[in-house]
Amino acid sequence: MLPEPVRRFWSAAIELAARPTRYDWGYVETDPRYPDVWDANNASVLTPSVRLTLEDIIRELRPSLSSAGASREHIEFWEVSAGFPAVEEARRIGMTERADVVMVFDPSSSIPRPGVEVDEVSTPGEDFWPWFKRSLSEFESPGALDERVLGQLVARTREVFVPVGERFFVTTIDGERAGYAALIRLEGVGYVDNVVTMPGYRRRGVASATVSAAVESSRSSGDEATFLLAEEGGSPAALYERLGFSVASRVETLSRPLSE
């Protein structure tokens, strides 16, 4: 079951969008500034009812996507612990092969000390953003994200998340930025996002160091909970378990061209 602090955080994050609309089952959010960013133009099912159908969601989602100039229908099911019509219908259509897991940090765990240098960056300089843009490509196969999408992802981070306090915990090795983890705090909950290690610096403790630094900052700030998302069954999830995180729930996604 989706933990309540995570539900609270995600609701607050969605409210940062240009056009969030709340329903009893969750949200539709769209933002015409970033039409090609799926996470900025989607439906998030947070508290489904036993009667919620996929048609109910699509009826509200598609007109909003069209008016925002989005080309893809993206529905995230954050609550799947109990079967309901909408999620069962989406599974029959074909959910995205990769499911994510919500992993929450156990406050009784000790936070490992970074083995490499980590700097907290709360106000990134102009030289940070080209490197940040390159880092985003590490989440996908080479060439999967074109320049338009990358530009919108960077702009969204700069214009939406940095103004509400997003910070970056950056490792430096031999004078070069080697990787980072981002931390966003909303409603007394910390979210560790975008854990990236750049090619050439892997297996050197970069991810462990940046995630640990972000968790330590979240906990020392008094957050009720600290969480992150990881691909179910992937090697990052195993790393996060070693750092004190455990799986709390799953997120399943239906994503397809808007024309289907």
MINUMAR-216469 format. One record per residue (C-alpha): x, y, z; residue number from 1; residue in one letter; chain. Coordinates in nm, 4 decimals, always signed. Example, Ala and Ser with C-alpha at 12.3 -4.5 7.8 and 13.67 -1.06 7.14 Angstrom:
2
+----------+----------+----------+-----+------+-------+
|       xx |       yy |       zz |  nr | rest | kette |
+----------+----------+----------+-----+------+-------+
|  +1.2300 |  -0.4500 |  +0.7800 |   1 |    A |     A |
|  +1.3670 |  -0.1060 |  +0.7140 |   2 |    S |     A |
+----------+----------+----------+-----+------+-------+
This chain:
260
+----------+----------+----------+-----+------+-------+
|       xx |       yy |       zz |  nr | rest | kette |
+----------+----------+----------+-----+------+-------+
|  +0.0000 |  +0.0000 |  +0.0000 |   1 |    M |     A |
|  +0.1273 |  +0.3476 |  -0.0864 |   2 |    L |     A |
|  +0.2620 |  +0.5115 |  +0.2325 |   3 |    P |     A |
|  +0.0677 |  +0.8203 |  +0.3353 |   4 |    E |     A |
|  +0.3761 |  +1.0496 |  +0.3475 |   5 |    P |     A |
|  +0.4570 |  +0.9536 |  -0.0132 |   6 |    V |     A |
|  +0.0986 |  +1.0220 |  -0.1191 |   7 |    R |     A |
|  +0.1192 |  +1.3604 |  +0.0540 |   8 |    R |     A |
|  +0.4488 |  +1.4478 |  -0.1120 |   9 |    F |     A |
|  +0.3343 |  +1.3469 |  -0.4586 |  10 |    W |     A |
|  +0.0140 |  +1.5470 |  -0.4269 |  11 |    S |     A |
|  +0.2166 |  +1.8553 |  -0.3332 |  12 |    A |     A |
|  +0.4583 |  +1.7974 |  -0.6229 |  13 |    A |     A |
|  +0.1713 |  +1.7693 |  -0.8713 |  14 |    I |     A |
|  +0.0229 |  +2.0935 |  -0.7386 |  15 |    E |     A |
|  +0.3382 |  +2.2682 |  -0.8686 |  16 |    L |     A |
|  +0.2268 |  +2.2004 |  -1.2269 |  17 |    A |     A |
|  +0.0737 |  +2.4759 |  -1.4374 |  18 |    A |     A |
|  -0.2640 |  +2.3030 |  -1.4555 |  19 |    R |     A |
|  -0.3287 |  +2.0441 |  -1.1842 |  20 |    P |     A |
|  -0.6832 |  +1.9127 |  -1.1450 |  21 |    T |     A |
|  -0.7719 |  +1.7029 |  -0.8425 |  22 |    R |     A |
|  -1.0196 |  +1.4155 |  -0.8408 |  23 |    Y |     A |
|  -1.1259 |  +1.1767 |  -0.5685 |  24 |    D |     A |
|  -0.8899 |  +0.9165 |  -0.7204 |  25 |    W |     A |
|  -0.5871 |  +1.1417 |  -0.7761 |  26 |    G |     A |
|  -0.4793 |  +1.4071 |  -1.0277 |  27 |    Y |     A |
|  -0.4548 |  +1.5065 |  -1.3884 |  28 |    V |     A |
|  -0.1641 |  +1.7440 |  -1.4376 |  29 |    E |     A |
|  -0.0623 |  +1.9187 |  -1.7574 |  30 |    T |     A |
|  +0.1899 |  +2.1864 |  -1.8373 |  31 |    D |     A |
|  +0.2018 |  +2.3351 |  -2.1896 |  32 |    P |     A |
|  +0.5535 |  +2.4647 |  -2.1202 |  33 |    R |     A |
|  +0.6815 |  +2.1059 |  -2.1264 |  34 |    Y |     A |
|  +0.4483 |  +1.9116 |  -2.3597 |  35 |    P |     A |
|  +0.7005 |  +1.6350 |  -2.4282 |  36 |    D |     A |
|  +0.7756 |  +1.5581 |  -2.0627 |  37 |    V |     A |
|  +0.5506 |  +1.2684 |  -1.9699 |  38 |    W |     A |
|  +0.5799 |  +1.3293 |  -1.5965 |  39 |    D |     A |
|  +0.4466 |  +1.6816 |  -1.6470 |  40 |    A |     A |
|  +0.1456 |  +1.5695 |  -1.8513 |  41 |    N |     A |
|  -0.0249 |  +1.2666 |  -1.7046 |  42 |    N |     A |
|  -0.2733 |  +1.1175 |  -1.4633 |  43 |    A |     A |
|  -0.1626 |  +0.9944 |  -1.1205 |  44 |    S |     A |
|  -0.3942 |  +0.7453 |  -0.9510 |  45 |    V |     A |
|  -0.3259 |  +0.7878 |  -0.5795 |  46 |    L |     A |
|  -0.6483 |  +0.6868 |  -0.4025 |  47 |    T |     A |
|  -0.8609 |  +0.4751 |  -0.6368 |  48 |    P |     A |
|  -1.2123 |  +0.3654 |  -0.5573 |  49 |    S |     A |
|  -1.3351 |  +0.0127 |  -0.6249 |  50 |    V |     A |
|  -1.5505 |  +0.1574 |  -0.9042 |  51 |    R |     A |
|  -1.2801 |  +0.3561 |  -1.0862 |  52 |    L |     A |
|  -1.2505 |  +0.2535 |  -1.4518 |  53 |    T |     A |
|  -0.9895 |  +0.3350 |  -1.7140 |  54 |    L |     A |
|  -1.2576 |  +0.5174 |  -1.9107 |  55 |    E |     A |
|  -1.3164 |  +0.7462 |  -1.6092 |  56 |    D |     A |
|  -0.9497 |  +0.8468 |  -1.6105 |  57 |    I |     A |
|  -0.9157 |  +0.8849 |  -1.9878 |  58 |    I |     A |
|  -1.2290 |  +1.0997 |  -2.0045 |  59 |    R |     A |
|  -1.0589 |  +1.3600 |  -1.7874 |  60 |    E |     A |
|  -0.7035 |  +1.3119 |  -1.9134 |  61 |    L |     A |
|  -0.7235 |  +1.3275 |  -2.2925 |  62 |    R |     A |
|  -0.8788 |  +1.6733 |  -2.3343 |  63 |    P |     A |
|  -0.6194 |  +1.8178 |  -2.0954 |  64 |    S |     A |
|  -0.3341 |  +1.6506 |  -2.2830 |  65 |    L |     A |
|  -0.4606 |  +1.7797 |  -2.6161 |  66 |    S |     A |
|  -0.4905 |  +2.1371 |  -2.4906 |  67 |    S |     A |
|  -0.1360 |  +2.1206 |  -2.3510 |  68 |    A |     A |
|  +0.0071 |  +1.9976 |  -2.6798 |  69 |    G |     A |
|  +0.1129 |  +1.6621 |  -2.5357 |  70 |    A |     A |
|  +0.1366 |  +1.3649 |  -2.7707 |  71 |    S |     A |
|  +0.1446 |  +1.0776 |  -2.5230 |  72 |    R |     A |
|  -0.1096 |  +0.9341 |  -2.2817 |  73 |    E |     A |
|  +0.0651 |  +0.8560 |  -1.9532 |  74 |    H |     A |
|  -0.1176 |  +0.7120 |  -1.6514 |  75 |    I |     A |
|  +0.0670 |  +0.6235 |  -1.3323 |  76 |    E |     A |
|  -0.1028 |  +0.3867 |  -1.0891 |  77 |    F |     A |
|  +0.0547 |  +0.4653 |  -0.7526 |  78 |    W |     A |
|  -0.1881 |  +0.2471 |  -0.5607 |  79 |    E |     A |
|  -0.2142 |  -0.1097 |  -0.6917 |  80 |    V |     A |
|  -0.2318 |  -0.3088 |  -0.3690 |  81 |    S |     A |
|  -0.6017 |  -0.3783 |  -0.4191 |  82 |    A |     A |
|  -0.7383 |  -0.4657 |  -0.7600 |  83 |    G |     A |
|  -0.9840 |  -0.2203 |  -0.9159 |  84 |    F |     A |
|  -1.1287 |  -0.1946 |  -1.2684 |  85 |    P |     A |
|  -0.8949 |  +0.0760 |  -1.4002 |  86 |    A |     A |
|  -0.5703 |  -0.1009 |  -1.3147 |  87 |    V |     A |
|  -0.6994 |  -0.4371 |  -1.4338 |  88 |    E |     A |
|  -0.8037 |  -0.2847 |  -1.7674 |  89 |    E |     A |
|  -0.4660 |  -0.1144 |  -1.8044 |  90 |    A |     A |
|  -0.2885 |  -0.4445 |  -1.7386 |  91 |    R |     A |
|  -0.4930 |  -0.6109 |  -2.0116 |  92 |    R |     A |
|  -0.3976 |  -0.3355 |  -2.2578 |  93 |    I |     A |
|  -0.0346 |  -0.3670 |  -2.1577 |  94 |    G |     A |
|  +0.1373 |  -0.1744 |  -1.8819 |  95 |    M |     A |
|  +0.4925 |  -0.0542 |  -1.9334 |  96 |    T |     A |
|  +0.7207 |  -0.3549 |  -1.8927 |  97 |    E |     A |
|  +0.9203 |  -0.1794 |  -1.6238 |  98 |    R |     A |
|  +0.7384 |  -0.1282 |  -1.2962 |  99 |    A |     A |
|  +0.8858 |  +0.0995 |  -1.0328 | 100 |    D |     A |
|  +0.8968 |  +0.0439 |  -0.6606 | 101 |    V |     A |
|  +0.8582 |  +0.3068 |  -0.3897 | 102 |    V |     A |
|  +1.1448 |  +0.2600 |  -0.1448 | 103 |    M |     A |
|  +1.1361 |  +0.4295 |  +0.1954 | 104 |    V |     A |
|  +1.4407 |  +0.4850 |  +0.4158 | 105 |    F |     A |
|  +1.4367 |  +0.3087 |  +0.7504 | 106 |    D |     A |
|  +1.5211 |  +0.5784 |  +1.0082 | 107 |    P |     A |
|  +1.6736 |  +0.3149 |  +1.2354 | 108 |    S |     A |
|  +1.9395 |  +0.2431 |  +0.9721 | 109 |    S |     A |
|  +2.2783 |  +0.4046 |  +0.9961 | 110 |    S |     A |
|  +2.3619 |  +0.6375 |  +0.7082 | 111 |    I |     A |
|  +2.6917 |  +0.5360 |  +0.5432 | 112 |    P |     A |
|  +2.9578 |  +0.8037 |  +0.5342 | 113 |    R |     A |
|  +3.0508 |  +0.9152 |  +0.1825 | 114 |    P |     A |
|  +3.3716 |  +0.7616 |  +0.0549 | 115 |    G |     A |
|  +3.4173 |  +1.0336 |  -0.2049 | 116 |    V |     A |
|  +3.3776 |  +1.4103 |  -0.1915 | 117 |    E |     A |
|  +3.0164 |  +1.5321 |  -0.2016 | 118 |    V |     A |
|  +2.9171 |  +1.8962 |  -0.2372 | 119 |    D |     A |
|  +2.5676 |  +2.0299 |  -0.1758 | 120 |    E |     A |
|  +2.4552 |  +2.2614 |  -0.4547 | 121 |    V |     A |
|  +2.1450 |  +2.4647 |  -0.3716 | 122 |    S |     A |
|  +2.1967 |  +2.7398 |  -0.6297 | 123 |    T |     A |
|  +2.3455 |  +2.5855 |  -0.9448 | 124 |    P |     A |
|  +2.5582 |  +2.8128 |  -1.1600 | 125 |    G |     A |
|  +2.5219 |  +2.8363 |  -1.5351 | 126 |    E |     A |
|  +2.8041 |  +2.5864 |  -1.5863 | 127 |    D |     A |
|  +2.6024 |  +2.3223 |  -1.3993 | 128 |    F |     A |
|  +2.3142 |  +2.2984 |  -1.6446 | 129 |    W |     A |
|  +2.4902 |  +2.1661 |  -1.9590 | 130 |    P |     A |
|  +2.6380 |  +1.8883 |  -1.7436 | 131 |    W |     A |
|  +2.2987 |  +1.8238 |  -1.5836 | 132 |    F |     A |
|  +2.1456 |  +1.7960 |  -1.9310 | 133 |    K |     A |
|  +2.4042 |  +1.5357 |  -2.0323 | 134 |    R |     A |
|  +2.3359 |  +1.3418 |  -1.7134 | 135 |    S |     A |
|  +1.9676 |  +1.2984 |  -1.7988 | 136 |    L |     A |
|  +2.0585 |  +1.0831 |  -2.0977 | 137 |    S |     A |
|  +2.1982 |  +0.8236 |  -1.8573 | 138 |    E |     A |
|  +1.8431 |  +0.7195 |  -1.7648 | 139 |    F |     A |
|  +1.7647 |  +0.5991 |  -2.1173 | 140 |    E |     A |
|  +1.9324 |  +0.4105 |  -2.3989 | 141 |    S |     A |
|  +2.1622 |  +0.6288 |  -2.6122 | 142 |    P |     A |
|  +1.9616 |  +0.8678 |  -2.8282 | 143 |    G |     A |
|  +1.6276 |  +0.7837 |  -2.6631 | 144 |    A |     A |
|  +1.5766 |  +1.1428 |  -2.5497 | 145 |    L |     A |
|  +1.6045 |  +1.4038 |  -2.8222 | 146 |    D |     A |
|  +1.7207 |  +1.7601 |  -2.7730 | 147 |    E |     A |
|  +1.3670 |  +1.8951 |  -2.7432 | 148 |    R |     A |
|  +1.2807 |  +1.6601 |  -2.4577 | 149 |    V |     A |
|  +1.6124 |  +1.7176 |  -2.2813 | 150 |    L |     A |
|  +1.5663 |  +2.0924 |  -2.3067 | 151 |    G |     A |
|  +1.2200 |  +2.0722 |  -2.1540 | 152 |    Q |     A |
|  +1.3426 |  +1.8480 |  -1.8722 | 153 |    L |     A |
|  +1.6152 |  +2.0971 |  -1.7833 | 154 |    V |     A |
|  +1.3777 |  +2.3922 |  -1.8076 | 155 |    A |     A |
|  +1.1238 |  +2.2189 |  -1.5810 | 156 |    R |     A |
|  +1.3894 |  +2.1530 |  -1.3179 | 157 |    T |     A |
|  +1.5112 |  +2.5134 |  -1.3284 | 158 |    R |     A |
|  +1.1697 |  +2.6774 |  -1.3394 | 159 |    E |     A |
|  +0.9586 |  +2.4495 |  -1.1194 | 160 |    V |     A |
|  +1.1708 |  +2.2500 |  -0.8759 | 161 |    F |     A |
|  +1.4757 |  +2.4624 |  -0.7983 | 162 |    V |     A |
|  +1.2551 |  +2.7571 |  -0.6891 | 163 |    P |     A |
|  +1.0874 |  +2.5334 |  -0.4262 | 164 |    V |     A |
|  +1.4209 |  +2.4191 |  -0.2886 | 165 |    G |     A |
|  +1.5505 |  +2.1280 |  -0.4953 | 166 |    E |     A |
|  +1.9158 |  +2.0651 |  -0.4091 | 167 |    R |     A |
|  +2.1856 |  +1.8573 |  -0.5732 | 168 |    F |     A |
|  +2.4466 |  +1.6465 |  -0.3967 | 169 |    F |     A |
|  +2.7347 |  +1.6259 |  -0.6417 | 170 |    V |     A |
|  +3.0448 |  +1.4094 |  -0.6256 | 171 |    T |     A |
|  +3.3733 |  +1.5336 |  -0.7652 | 172 |    T |     A |
|  +3.6556 |  +1.2997 |  -0.8637 | 173 |    I |     A |
|  +3.9852 |  +1.4327 |  -0.9965 | 174 |    D |     A |
|  +3.8261 |  +1.7737 |  -1.0343 | 175 |    G |     A |
|  +3.5374 |  +1.6504 |  -1.2495 | 176 |    E |     A |
|  +3.1706 |  +1.6098 |  -1.1636 | 177 |    R |     A |
|  +3.1181 |  +1.2344 |  -1.1411 | 178 |    A |     A |
|  +2.7518 |  +1.2073 |  -1.0416 | 179 |    G |     A |
|  +2.4766 |  +1.3401 |  -0.8209 | 180 |    Y |     A |
|  +2.1492 |  +1.2808 |  -0.6424 | 181 |    A |     A |
|  +1.8781 |  +1.5447 |  -0.6128 | 182 |    A |     A |
|  +1.6611 |  +1.6094 |  -0.3073 | 183 |    L |     A |
|  +1.3213 |  +1.7756 |  -0.3046 | 184 |    I |     A |
|  +1.1426 |  +1.8363 |  +0.0262 | 185 |    R |     A |
|  +0.7678 |  +1.9026 |  +0.0324 | 186 |    L |     A |
|  +0.5142 |  +1.8652 |  +0.3127 | 187 |    E |     A |
|  +0.7786 |  +1.7375 |  +0.5514 | 188 |    G |     A |
|  +0.8809 |  +1.4533 |  +0.3199 | 189 |    V |     A |
|  +1.2086 |  +1.4140 |  +0.1309 | 190 |    G |     A |
|  +1.2273 |  +1.2667 |  -0.2196 | 191 |    Y |     A |
|  +1.5646 |  +1.1537 |  -0.3558 | 192 |    V |     A |
|  +1.5519 |  +1.1902 |  -0.7337 | 193 |    D |     A |
|  +1.7807 |  +1.1552 |  -1.0364 | 194 |    N |     A |
|  +2.0561 |  +0.9375 |  -0.8945 | 195 |    V |     A |
|  +2.3177 |  +0.9478 |  -1.1714 | 196 |    V |     A |
|  +2.6765 |  +0.8304 |  -1.2056 | 197 |    T |     A |
|  +2.8468 |  +0.9472 |  -1.5207 | 198 |    M |     A |
|  +3.0313 |  +0.6978 |  -1.7444 | 199 |    P |     A |
|  +3.3886 |  +0.6444 |  -1.6371 | 200 |    G |     A |
|  +3.3125 |  +0.6864 |  -1.2671 | 201 |    Y |     A |
|  +3.1004 |  +0.3824 |  -1.1984 | 202 |    R |     A |
|  +3.1780 |  +0.1281 |  -0.9257 | 203 |    R |     A |
|  +3.3621 |  +0.3943 |  -0.7298 | 204 |    R |     A |
|  +3.0981 |  +0.4614 |  -0.4632 | 205 |    G |     A |
|  +2.9460 |  +0.7657 |  -0.6325 | 206 |    V |     A |
|  +2.5791 |  +0.6620 |  -0.6035 | 207 |    A |     A |
|  +2.6215 |  +0.5437 |  -0.2452 | 208 |    S |     A |
|  +2.7852 |  +0.8721 |  -0.1496 | 209 |    A |     A |
|  +2.5328 |  +1.1029 |  -0.3145 | 210 |    T |     A |
|  +2.2258 |  +0.9132 |  -0.1934 | 211 |    V |     A |
|  +2.3640 |  +0.8943 |  +0.1601 | 212 |    S |     A |
|  +2.4315 |  +1.2692 |  +0.1600 | 213 |    A |     A |
|  +2.0787 |  +1.3431 |  +0.0384 | 214 |    A |     A |
|  +1.9256 |  +1.1135 |  +0.3011 | 215 |    V |     A |
|  +2.1339 |  +1.2692 |  +0.5756 | 216 |    E |     A |
|  +2.0183 |  +1.6163 |  +0.4702 | 217 |    S |     A |
|  +1.6537 |  +1.5053 |  +0.4616 | 218 |    S |     A |
|  +1.6707 |  +1.3395 |  +0.8026 | 219 |    R |     A |
|  +1.8612 |  +1.6249 |  +0.9676 | 220 |    S |     A |
|  +1.5984 |  +1.8675 |  +0.8355 | 221 |    S |     A |
|  +1.3305 |  +1.6784 |  +1.0264 | 222 |    G |     A |
|  +1.1506 |  +1.5083 |  +0.7394 | 223 |    D |     A |
|  +0.8945 |  +1.2525 |  +0.8486 | 224 |    E |     A |
|  +1.0020 |  +1.0169 |  +0.5694 | 225 |    A |     A |
|  +1.2588 |  +0.9965 |  +0.2906 | 226 |    T |     A |
|  +1.1868 |  +0.7929 |  -0.0216 | 227 |    F |     A |
|  +1.2951 |  +0.7284 |  -0.3768 | 228 |    L |     A |
|  +1.1800 |  +0.5347 |  -0.6821 | 229 |    L |     A |
|  +1.3689 |  +0.2488 |  -0.8444 | 230 |    A |     A |
|  +1.3133 |  +0.0009 |  -1.1228 | 231 |    E |     A |
|  +1.1706 |  -0.3157 |  -0.9770 | 232 |    E |     A |
|  +1.4343 |  -0.5866 |  -0.9680 | 233 |    G |     A |
|  +1.7097 |  -0.3600 |  -1.0974 | 234 |    G |     A |
|  +2.0601 |  -0.3301 |  -0.9569 | 235 |    S |     A |
|  +1.9960 |  +0.0234 |  -0.8196 | 236 |    P |     A |
|  +1.7163 |  -0.1165 |  -0.6017 | 237 |    A |     A |
|  +1.9616 |  -0.3655 |  -0.4516 | 238 |    A |     A |
|  +2.2046 |  -0.0816 |  -0.3793 | 239 |    L |     A |
|  +1.9333 |  +0.1249 |  -0.2101 | 240 |    Y |     A |
|  +1.8428 |  -0.1720 |  +0.0094 | 241 |    E |     A |
|  +2.2032 |  -0.1845 |  +0.1282 | 242 |    R |     A |
|  +2.1785 |  +0.1868 |  +0.2094 | 243 |    L |     A |
|  +1.8746 |  +0.1368 |  +0.4346 | 244 |    G |     A |
|  +1.5768 |  +0.1598 |  +0.1984 | 245 |    F |     A |
|  +1.3046 |  -0.1019 |  +0.1685 | 246 |    S |     A |
|  +1.0222 |  -0.1531 |  -0.0790 | 247 |    V |     A |
|  +0.6899 |  -0.0126 |  +0.0399 | 248 |    A |     A |
|  +0.4748 |  -0.0292 |  -0.2743 | 249 |    S |     A |
|  +0.4744 |  -0.0569 |  -0.6546 | 250 |    R |     A |
|  +0.3955 |  +0.1920 |  -0.9315 | 251 |    V |     A |
|  +0.2609 |  +0.0600 |  -1.2627 | 252 |    E |     A |
|  +0.2371 |  +0.2769 |  -1.5715 | 253 |    T |     A |
|  +0.0286 |  +0.2766 |  -1.8884 | 254 |    L |     A |
|  +0.2029 |  +0.4845 |  -2.1544 | 255 |    S |     A |
|  +0.1096 |  +0.5041 |  -2.5203 | 256 |    R |     A |
|  +0.0699 |  +0.7561 |  -2.8030 | 257 |    P |     A |
|  -0.2308 |  +0.9799 |  -2.7508 | 258 |    L |     A |
|  -0.3792 |  +0.8690 |  -3.0811 | 259 |    S |     A |
|  -0.4300 |  +0.5074 |  -2.9684 | 260 |    E |     A |
+----------+----------+----------+-----+------+-------+
